[in-house]
Amino acid sequence: MVPAETTTGFLSFARRRPGADRWSDEAWSQLDEHARSLGLVGLLVAACCDPDPQVVPEVRDELFAALGQDLGDALGEEGSAPLSDRMNRFAAARGEAPLASAVARVAFEVYDLAAHSFVVDDVLRAGRVMAHAGPGRDAREAVRQLIRLSRRAARSALGHLDGQLEVVHRLGNPELPIDYPDLDRRVGDYAPRLFAQRLPSLVASLLHDCRRTRFVFVLWARLRGVVIGKAHLAELADRIDPRDPLRLVEGLLHRRATCDAIARAAAAAPEAHRIEAAFLASA
C-alpha cells in the first residue's frame, strides 16, 4: 500500500500544499518516520501530549499484569511468564479472536469501564479501530472500523463523503437499525486516498462528543504507559483544521521531541503490538 492511502496519508497531501516547503526535507522525513512507527492514533497522541509527555510504565503494566494472570489461569499455567509468550500460547490454543476478547474483558475490568457506561464490546471495537489505524494500514479499513464505534461515528464518517445525505439522516434516527453492510459498501465506493486525507478532520469531529472515540486514544496511550486526559483530546480537536491541513503538521514538526518520546514509549511496549495484532485478526 502506498503511503498516501494509509491512515497517516494526510501527510503526503499536506506536503504538496503551498507553504509546505517552509520545512526542510529532513524535518518531513523525520515526521514520516514517526508516522511509520506510530500510525494515526500514536501520531495524534504525540500532537496532543504535553511537550514533555508523562510516561508511567506502571500505567502500562497494570493491564499487562492482569492480562497475564487471566491468560495464565485460562491456560492452567502457574507462576509468571512473559506476556507476549503467554498471548502466543493462548492464541495457538484458542485463536486470535478469543485473545482479543480476553484483552477487552480484562481492560474493561481493570479500568472500571462499567462506571463510565461502557460494555466489553465497546473495548473490543475501540481496539479494532486502534489496530486498523496503525502504521501502514489502509485508511478505508480504519473508517470501516470507526463507523462501528457508535451511531455518531457512523454519521460523521458518512457525512465526510459526497452524496450521503439520505443515509446520514437515517443514521440520525435511533429507532432505525444500522445497516453495516450497506455502510461498508458505501465506504468501499471511495478510494483509500480520500479517507487518508480526511481522517484527521473526521477524528476531530468526534473527539468532543463521542466518548468511544476518545477511548481509542486513551487505550492506545495506556498500552504504552502514556498519560493523556480529556482536556488533551479536546485541545487536539481544536488544533485540527480541515481548511488548513498544515496547521496540524506544523504542530507535529514543532513537537519532534514529543514524537521521539512517544515513539520510545511505544518501542518499550512490544506487548501492545501483539495485542493490536489480535484485534486486527478479530475484526
C-alpha positions in Angstrom: 0.0 0.0 0.0 1.4 3.4 -0.9 1.8 5.9 1.9 -0.9 8.2 0.5 -3.5 5.5 1.1 -2.6 4.7 4.7 -4.1 6.2 7.9 -1.3 8.8 8.0 -1.6 9.6 4.3 -2.7 13.1 5.1 1.0 13.9 5.5 1.5 13.1 1.8 -1.2 15.6 0.8 0.0 18.2 3.2 3.5 18.1 1.8 2.2 19.1 -1.6 0.3 22.1 -0.4 1.6 25.7 -0.9 3.8 26.6 2.0 4.9 23.1 2.9 8.4 23.9 1.6 9.0 26.2 4.6 10.2 23.0 6.4 13.2 21.1 5.3 13.3 17.7 3.7 14.9 16.4 6.8 12.1 17.6 9.0 9.5 16.0 6.7 11.5 12.7 6.7 11.6 12.6 10.5 7.8 13.2 10.6 7.3 10.4 8.0 9.4 8.1 10.2 7.3 8.8 13.2 4.2 8.2 11.2 5.6 4.8 10.1 6.3 3.8 13.7 3.2 5.3 15.4 0.3 5.2 13.0 -2.5 7.7 13.1 -3.5 7.3 16.8 0.0 7.4 18.1 0.9 10.4 15.9 -2.2 12.3 17.2 -1.4 11.3 20.8 2.0 13.0 20.2 0.2 16.0 18.8 -1.9 16.5 22.0 0.5 15.4 24.7 2.4 17.9 26.9 5.7 18.9 25.3 7.4 16.7 28.0 4.9 13.8 27.9 4.2 11.8 31.1 5.2 8.2 30.5 4.5 6.0 33.5 5.3 2.3 33.0 3.0 1.4 35.9 0.1 2.6 33.8 1.0 0.1 31.1 2.0 -2.7 33.4 -1.3 -2.6 35.3 -3.2 -4.0 32.4 -0.3 -6.3 31.3 -0.1 -7.9 34.7 -3.8 -8.5 35.0 -3.9 -9.9 31.4 -1.0 -12.2 32.1 -2.7 -13.6 35.1 -6.0 -14.1 33.3 -4.4 -15.9 30.4 -2.3 -18.0 32.7 -5.5 -19.1 34.6 -7.2 -19.9 31.3 -4.2 -22.0 30.2 -3.7 -23.7 33.5 -0.3 -22.2 33.9 1.2 -21.2 37.3 3.7 -18.5 38.1 4.8 -15.7 35.8 5.8 -15.7 32.2 6.5 -13.1 29.5 3.1 -11.7 28.5 3.9 -11.9 24.7 4.7 -15.6 25.1 1.6 -16.3 27.1 -0.6 -14.4 24.5 1.0 -16.5 21.7 0.3 -19.8 23.6 -3.3 -18.7 24.3 -3.8 -17.7 20.6 -2.4 -21.0 19.4 -4.8 -22.9 21.7 -7.9 -20.8 21.4 -7.4 -18.4 18.4 -6.8 -14.7 17.9 -10.4 -13.6 18.3 -10.7 -15.2 21.8 -7.4 -13.5 22.7 -8.8 -10.1 21.6 -12.0 -10.8 23.6 -9.9 -11.6 26.7 -7.9 -8.4 26.3 -11.2 -6.4 26.0 -12.7 -8.1 29.1 -9.6 -7.6 31.3 -9.3 -3.9 30.2 -13.0 -3.4 31.0 -12.4 -4.7 34.5 -9.0 -3.0 35.2 -10.2 0.4 34.0 -13.6 0.0 35.7 -15.4 1.0 32.5 -18.8 -0.1 33.7 -18.7 3.1 35.8 -18.4 5.1 32.5 -21.4 3.2 30.9 -19.2 1.1 28.6 -19.7 -2.5 27.8 -17.0 -5.1 26.9 -17.9 -4.8 23.2 -17.0 -1.1 23.3 -13.5 -2.0 24.3 -13.3 -4.6 21.5 -14.5 -2.1 18.9 -12.1 0.6 20.2 -9.2 -1.9 20.0 -10.1 -2.7 16.4 -10.1 1.0 15.4 -6.8 1.4 17.2 -5.2 -1.5 15.4 -6.6 -0.6 12.0 -5.3 2.9 12.4 -1.8 1.5 12.9 1.3 2.1 10.8 0.8 1.3 7.1 -2.8 0.3 7.4 -5.5 1.0 4.8 -7.3 4.3 5.7 -10.5 2.9 4.2 -10.5 -0.1 6.5 -9.8 2.1 9.5 -13.0 4.0 8.7 -15.0 0.8 8.4 -14.0 0.0 12.0 -14.6 3.6 13.1 -18.2 3.6 12.0 -18.8 0.7 14.3 -17.9 2.7 17.4 -21.2 4.5 17.6 -24.1 5.9 15.6 -22.5 9.3 16.0 -19.2 8.0 14.5 -21.1 6.4 11.6 -23.0 9.6 10.8 -19.8 11.7 10.9 -17.9 9.2 8.6 -20.7 9.2 6.0 -21.1 12.9 6.4 -17.5 13.3 5.2 -18.5 11.7 1.9 -20.4 13.3 -1.0 -24.0 12.3 -1.8 -24.7 10.6 1.5 -27.4 13.0 2.9 -30.1 10.3 3.0 -28.1 7.8 4.9 -26.8 10.4 7.3 -30.4 11.4 8.0 -31.3 7.8 8.5 -28.4 7.3 11.0 -29.8 10.2 13.0 -32.9 8.2 13.8 -32.0 5.9 16.8 -35.1 3.8 16.2 -33.7 2.5 12.9 -31.1 -0.2 12.9 -27.7 0.5 11.4 -27.1 -1.5 8.2 -23.4 -2.0 8.4 -23.0 -4.0 5.2 -24.6 -1.0 3.3 -22.3 1.4 5.1 -19.3 -0.8 4.3 -20.3 -0.8 0.6 -20.6 3.0 0.6 -17.2 3.4 2.1 -15.8 0.9 -0.4 -17.0 3.1 -3.3 -14.3 5.6 -2.4 -10.5 5.2 -2.8 -8.4 5.0 0.4 -6.7 8.2 -0.6 -9.9 10.2 0.2 -10.1 8.8 3.7 -6.4 9.2 4.2 -6.8 12.9 3.5 -9.9 13.4 5.7 -9.1 11.1 8.7 -7.8 13.9 10.9 -10.9 16.0 10.2 -13.1 13.0 10.9 -11.4 12.3 14.2 -11.6 16.0 15.2 -15.4 16.0 14.6 -15.8 13.1 17.1 -13.4 13.9 19.9 -15.6 16.4 21.6 -18.8 14.4 21.7 -18.0 10.7 21.1 -16.5 9.2 24.2 -15.9 5.9 22.4 -13.6 7.8 20.0 -11.7 9.4 22.9 -11.3 5.9 24.5 -9.5 4.7 21.3 -6.8 7.3 22.1 -6.8 6.6 25.9 -6.4 2.9 25.2 -3.5 3.3 22.8 -1.8 5.6 25.3 -2.3 3.4 28.3 -0.9 0.4 26.5 2.3 2.4 26.1 2.3 4.0 29.6 1.4 7.4 28.3 -0.9 9.6 30.3 -3.4 11.7 28.5 -6.7 13.2 29.6 -9.9 14.5 28.1 -8.5 18.1 28.1 -5.6 16.9 25.9 -8.0 15.4 23.4 -10.2 18.5 23.3 -7.2 20.6 22.5 -6.3 18.2 19.7 -9.7 18.5 18.2 -9.3 22.3 18.2 -5.9 22.1 16.5 -7.2 20.1 13.6 -8.5 22.5 10.9 -9.7 20.8 7.7 -9.3 24.0 5.8 -5.6 24.2 6.8 -4.0 20.8 6.9 -0.6 22.4 7.5 -1.7 23.5 10.9 -1.6 20.0 12.3 1.6 19.3 10.5 3.2 22.4 11.9 2.3 21.4 15.4 3.8 17.9 14.9 7.0 19.4 13.3 7.4 21.7 16.3 6.9 18.6 18.6 9.7 16.5 17.3 11.0 15.8 20.9 7.5 14.8 22.0 7.2 12.5 19.0 10.5 10.9 19.9 9.3 10.4 23.5 6.1 8.7 22.4 8.0 6.6 19.9 10.3 5.4 22.7 7.3 4.6 24.9 5.8 2.6 22.1 9.1 0.7 21.4 9.3 -0.2 25.1 5.9 -1.9 25.0 6.1 -4.7 22.4 3.1 -6.4 24.1 0.9 -3.5 22.8 1.8 -4.5 19.2 0.9 -8.1 20.0 -2.5 -7.0 21.4 -3.2 -4.9 18.3 -2.4 -8.0 16.1 -5.1 -9.9 18.0 -7.6 -7.0 17.5 -6.7 -6.9 13.8 -7.3 -10.7 13.4 -10.6 -10.5 15.3 -12.2 -7.9 13.0 
